[in-house]
Amino acid sequence: MTPKVRLHLDQPLAPGQLLAPDRDQANYLFAVMRLAPGDRILAFNGRDGEWVAEVTQASKRGGALIVVEQTRPVQLPPDLWLLFAPIKKARTDFIVEKATEMGAARILPVQTDFTNSERLRQDRLQAHALEAAEQCGGTYVPEVADLQPLSKLLASWDPSRRILWCDEARVGSVHSLKGLERGPWAILIGPEGGFSPAEQAKLAALPFVTPVSLGPRILRADTAAVAALSLWQAELGDWTGA
Amino acid sequence: MTPKVRLHLDQPLAPGQLLAPDRDQANYLFAVMRLAPGDRILAFNGRDGEWVAEVTQASKRGGALIVVEQTRPVQLPPDLWLLFAPIKKARTDFIVEKATEMGAARILPVQTDFTNSERLRQDRLQAHALEAAEQCGGTYVPEVADLQPLSKLLASWDPSRRILWCDEARVGSVHSLKGLERGPWAILIGPEGGFSPAEQAKLAALPFVTPVSLGPRILRADTAAVAALSLWQAELGDWTGA
């Protein structure tokens, strides 16, 4: 039977390896889920794939597990980044969760001319990504970067990574993803209100930027993120079976 | 200047038509937004497109507006239904909101063998769809149906409407939407835990059902809904420019 509990443990995973859950994890495993010696969980660390681990000692303050066997090798997502302008807290959390499920390799919050947020709890967003990976069966946790100005990021951008620019101003026009080349990409989603005229002019002039429309209705930023990630994964990513 | 307030008013919209907002709407327009005679809003009713209406009388208990001119004709979405098994309240609300933004024409909550929810507030979900249409600039509000058993719905299904079945059990396999025919479709999203073996066997045997995989990671139902709607809209719907 497949263990019901699936946990991210930032420790090496190999046969016979002992695992020491931290206090929060021990509380979850042994107080909330009431696991006892002999019970099994699934563990992953983002690098070594997914493993079965067996409880050897149950204690709300610590306890121990031993790694038994690998159930899956690590599956890295395609080389796709998501750049987005943070919005309301709940929707920002949601974008990080969805980007993890959808297989983004890196998540980069950016400040744009129309971004409201000046500060962002990177550690909290990283924890959200980790939790989403636990839930979606992923063996990889995307890195959430610190908030940085879009202009600064673009100034030092490696042009070999192309940017798929979801441009709200293009609502109604259409640009298909068909025919785009595989390789490193980043998806750029704007804030509510879109990009400023100066940002639009700058993005339009960059040779590595491809604008795309997401249909005739205005999408919220969180919807646009999932929609753009879907189209990219189906056309260029790991949904293609290639 | 484009009016900032955009409101669904279930009244006929035509030049010179007088509009009487209900009490909640009057409170929003005249108390919250503090609109005064001469101020303008955008109004739509889901049938007659989008219109500019001007306040003629401001009162928290009622007030009146007069329809000035049309800004956009009604834009109906493609003939696409979304069938989904209701999940936790917040995520169910979210699915209705997203399906509206993504241009589903009808939203049908279904009971499956693994659905938790036995009751659903249809009126509350319909209000969510309406609010989402106000936000996303849509001129159409999808109908949210009452909760009904999937088995009953399938028993009387019109086979000319094909079903795109997002099958969690197929995670890892791939089925592209390329080559599918245009026409009436419905997208079917399962609950957490997917479909029961009996449901899977039944769906697999129906000639109008096409299974599809949404990549190698397990998606939450709300993510899967947006992903499937994106792929369908880009391949067969109103994102294609056709």
Boltz contact constraints between the chains, C-beta under 6 A:
constraints:
  - contact:
      token1: [A, 98]
      token2: [B, 223]
      max_distance: 6.0
  - contact:
      token1: [A, 101]
      token2: [B, 217]
      max_distance: 6.0
  - contact:
      token1: [A, 101]
      token2: [B, 219]
      max_distance: 6.0
  - contact:
      token1: [A, 101]
      token2: [B, 223]
      max_distance: 6.0
  - contact:
      token1: [A, 103]
      token2: [B, 217]
      max_distance: 6.0
  - contact:
      token1: [A, 136]
      token2: [B, 217]
      max_distance: 6.0
  - contact:
      token1: [A, 136]
      token2: [B, 218]
      max_distance: 6.0
  - contact:
      token1: [A, 137]
      token2: [B, 218]
      max_distance: 6.0
  - contact:
      token1: [A, 138]
      token2: [B, 217]
      max_distance: 6.0
  - contact:
      token1: [A, 174]
      token2: [B, 241]
      max_distance: 6.0
  - contact:
      token1: [A, 215]
      token2: [B, 233]
      max_distance: 6.0
  - contact:
      token1: [A, 215]
      token2: [B, 239]
      max_distance: 6.0
  - contact:
      token1: [A, 216]
      token2: [B, 238]
      max_distance: 6.0
  - contact:
      token1: [A, 217]
      token2: [B, 101]
      max_distance: 6.0
  - contact:
      token1: [A, 217]
      token2: [B, 103]
      max_distance: 6.0
  - contact:
      token1: [A, 217]
      token2: [B, 136]
      max_distance: 6.0
  - contact:
      token1: [A, 217]
      token2: [B, 138]
      max_distance: 6.0
  - contact:
      token1: [A, 218]
      token2: [B, 136]
      max_distance: 6.0
  - contact:
      token1: [A, 218]
      token2: [B, 137]
      max_distance: 6.0
  - contact:
      token1: [A, 219]
      token2: [B, 101]
      max_distance: 6.0
  - contact:
      token1: [A, 223]
      token2: [B, 98]
      max_distance: 6.0
  - contact:
      token1: [A, 223]
      token2: [B, 101]
      max_distance: 6.0
  - contact:
      token1: [A, 226]
      token2: [B, 226]
      max_distance: 6.0
  - contact:
      token1: [A, 227]
      token2: [B, 230]
      max_distance: 6.0
  - contact:
      token1: [A, 230]
      token2: [B, 227]
      max_distance: 6.0
  - contact:
      token1: [A, 230]
      token2: [B, 230]
      max_distance: 6.0
  - contact:
      token1: [A, 230]
      token2: [B, 231]
      max_distance: 6.0
  - contact:
      token1: [A, 231]
      token2: [B, 230]
      max_distance: 6.0
  - contact:
      token1: [A, 231]
      token2: [B, 234]
      max_distance: 6.0
  - contact:
      token1: [A, 233]
      token2: [B, 215]
      max_distance: 6.0
  - contact:
      token1: [A, 234]
      token2: [B, 231]
      max_distance: 6.0
  - contact:
      token1: [A, 238]
      token2: [B, 216]
      max_distance: 6.0
  - contact:
      token1: [A, 239]
      token2: [B, 215]
      max_distance: 6.0
  - contact:
      token1: [A, 241]
      token2: [B, 174]
      max_distance: 6.0
